Structures are given as structure tokens and as C-alpha cells.
Amino acid sequence: MQEKSRDFEYSIKLALDNAKKRISLLEDSNKKCVLEEYNEWMKDGLSKHTVLLLREDPII
């Protein structure tokens, strides 16, 4: 069970690191909007049921 917890934590860290990199590439006004969205998401709390990981090549 602890291994799954570590996988979950690693996935969250990877997603947040990726988000930081992408946000840093945005212009200031867009950067502010995205940061506000992430702040709202973080305030709501994290759980394995609410994390959405987006692929670079979406299949939808």
C-alpha cells in the first residue's frame, strides 16, 4: 500500500513540476490566470480521484 502512496506522490510532483515549466513559458497575463487556476485547485485539496493528467497527444 505504501508503494502506491509513493507512486501517487511522485505523479503529483511530476505533474506540478511540468505545470511550473509550462507556466514559466507564458506571457505575464496568461501566467497569472493559470497560476490562479492552480491555486484554486490546490485549495480544494488533492486526491487521486481529482487529478487530471493531460497527454501531449490527446486521444480525444
HUDAZI-V888676 format. One line per field, one symbol per residue. phi: phi as a letter, one per 30 degrees, with the letter a starting at -180 (. if undefined). psi: psi as a letter, one per 20 degrees, with the letter a starting at -180 (. if undefined). burial: I if it has 9 or more other ideal C-beta (glycine too) atoms within 8 Angstrom, else O. A space follows every 10 residues. Layout:
phi: ???
psi: ???
burial: ???
This chain:
phi: .ddddddddd dddddddddd dddddddedd dddddddddd ddddjcaddc dcccddcecd
psi: hhghghgggg ggggghgggg ghhhiqrggh gggghhghgg ghhiqqqiij poppqhmqj.
burial: OOOOOOOIOO IIOOIOOOIO OIIOOIOOOO IOOIIOOIOO OOOOOOOOOO IOOOOOOOOO
